[in-house]
Amino acid sequence: MSFPFKAVMAGEKEVIGSPRWSEPEGADARQRLIAPLRFDGRILQGLELVGRAHANLRNRDVSFRIIYIPADNRRDAIQMAGIDWRPKTPHGNEHPNSPADLLGVVMDGDHHHSFDLNWLPKSGRPLKSLPIAEPINPEFQSFTELIDGVGRLFRISNAGSAITSPWPQDLFDV
């Protein structure tokens, strides 16, 4: 049985449990969040929401991806969709499958690697590394808005209550 990529991305999903951000690792103090997802009332092994942030870059360079890991091998993970919030480096659409209005467009700010833009019908799976993105307008103004966007764009019903900030709360958090 092949994985139902299109049905999963079109349908409602839900984070299972209470995922937590990892402790900072490496020189860039990277933190990860791995959240298993439920789809259509079932837990599909290997279907996850994965987040990345940096402990020392508050509200900057955060990304989320929906991935599918066949046979419990993270190296074979297939990215299905992604969101990059306030990235450190721009994203350029250079892939030949990019729509004409996005081909060559460089995005310095928030952008969404949608499933539909990166779907490759011939192979029955998304393009490797999700090379095509579209800008998010208006851009997210807070981590809370980012998580609302994750819920809306990825169709994850409980994103707002299940995904916490990787940084300690302070008086300026919204």
C-alpha positions in Angstrom: 0.0 0.0 0.0 1.4 3.4 -0.9 1.1 6.3 1.5 -2.1 8.5 0.9 -0.2 11.8 0.5 -3.0 13.8 -1.1 -5.7 12.6 1.3 -3.6 13.3 4.3 -2.7 16.8 3.2 -6.3 17.6 2.2 -7.8 16.2 5.4 -7.9 17.3 9.0 -5.1 16.2 11.3 -4.5 16.4 15.0 -1.3 16.5 17.1 -1.2 13.5 19.5 -0.1 14.0 23.1 1.9 17.0 24.4 5.1 17.4 22.3 7.9 19.4 23.8 10.9 21.2 22.3 14.3 19.5 22.8 17.1 21.0 24.7 19.3 23.3 22.6 22.0 21.4 20.8 25.2 22.4 18.8 26.8 25.7 18.2 23.5 27.2 16.8 21.5 26.0 19.9 19.0 24.3 17.7 15.8 22.9 19.2 13.5 20.4 17.6 9.9 19.5 18.2 8.5 16.1 16.9 4.8 15.6 17.1 3.0 12.5 15.8 -0.2 13.3 14.0 -3.6 11.6 13.8 -5.4 11.6 10.5 -9.0 10.4 9.9 -9.2 9.0 13.4 -6.1 6.9 12.9 -2.5 7.1 13.8 -0.4 6.7 10.7 3.0 5.5 11.7 5.6 7.9 10.4 3.3 10.9 10.0 4.8 13.8 12.0 4.9 17.5 12.4 8.5 18.6 12.9 9.5 22.0 14.2 12.9 23.7 14.3 13.9 26.8 16.3 17.0 28.3 17.9 17.2 29.0 21.6 19.4 32.1 21.0 17.2 33.5 18.1 13.9 34.4 19.7 11.1 34.8 17.2 13.4 34.2 14.2 14.3 31.4 11.8 11.6 29.0 12.9 10.3 26.3 10.6 7.7 23.6 10.6 7.3 20.6 8.2 4.8 17.8 7.8 6.8 14.7 7.1 6.2 11.0 6.4 8.9 8.6 7.5 8.6 5.2 5.8 9.8 2.2 7.9 11.1 4.3 10.8 14.1 5.6 8.9 14.5 9.3 9.4 17.0 9.5 6.5 14.1 8.4 4.2 11.8 11.1 5.5 9.5 12.7 2.8 8.7 16.3 3.4 5.1 17.0 2.5 4.7 20.8 3.3 6.6 23.5 5.2 6.4 26.9 6.7 9.5 29.2 7.3 9.0 32.1 9.6 11.5 35.0 9.6 14.2 32.9 8.0 17.9 33.9 8.2 18.4 33.4 4.5 16.1 34.1 1.5 14.3 31.3 -0.5 14.4 31.4 -4.3 12.1 29.5 -6.6 14.5 28.1 -9.2 12.9 24.7 -9.7 11.6 24.3 -13.3 8.2 23.1 -12.0 7.6 26.5 -10.3 4.5 28.3 -11.6 5.4 31.2 -13.9 4.4 33.8 -11.3 6.7 32.3 -8.7 9.7 31.2 -10.9 12.7 33.3 -10.0 11.0 35.0 -7.1 13.2 35.5 -4.0 11.4 35.6 -0.7 13.2 37.2 2.3 10.4 36.8 4.7 7.8 34.2 5.7 6.9 31.6 3.1 4.9 28.4 2.7 6.1 25.3 0.8 2.6 24.1 0.0 1.9 20.5 -0.8 0.1 21.4 -4.0 3.0 23.4 -5.4 5.5 20.7 -4.7 3.4 17.6 -5.7 4.9 15.6 -8.5 2.1 13.5 -10.1 4.5 11.4 -12.2 6.2 10.0 -9.1 3.2 10.1 -6.8 5.0 12.1 -4.1 6.2 15.6 -3.3 9.4 17.0 -4.8 12.4 16.4 -2.6 13.2 19.2 -0.1 10.1 21.2 -1.2 11.9 23.6 -3.5 8.8 25.7 -4.4 7.4 28.2 -2.0 5.0 31.1 -2.0 5.1 34.2 0.2 2.9 34.5 3.2 1.0 37.8 3.2 0.5 39.3 5.6 3.5 37.9 7.5 3.1 36.4 10.9 3.7 39.0 13.7 4.2 36.6 16.6 4.8 33.0 17.4 1.1 32.6 18.2 0.2 33.8 14.7 2.8 31.4 13.3 1.1 28.5 15.1 -2.3 29.7 13.9 -0.9 29.6 10.4 0.5 26.0 11.0 -3.0 25.0 12.0 -4.7 26.6 9.1 -2.2 25.8 6.3 -1.5 22.3 7.4 -5.0 21.6 8.6 -4.0 20.6 12.1 -7.1 21.3 14.3 -5.3 21.5 17.7 -2.1 23.2 16.7 -2.8 26.2 18.9 -3.2 24.2 22.0 -0.6 21.5 21.3 2.4 23.4 20.2 4.1 25.6 22.8 6.8 28.2 22.3 10.4 27.0 22.4 11.3 30.1 24.4 10.4 31.0 28.0 7.4 33.2 28.3 8.1 36.9 29.1 6.1 40.1 29.4 6.4 40.8 25.6 4.9 37.6 24.4 1.5 37.8 22.7 
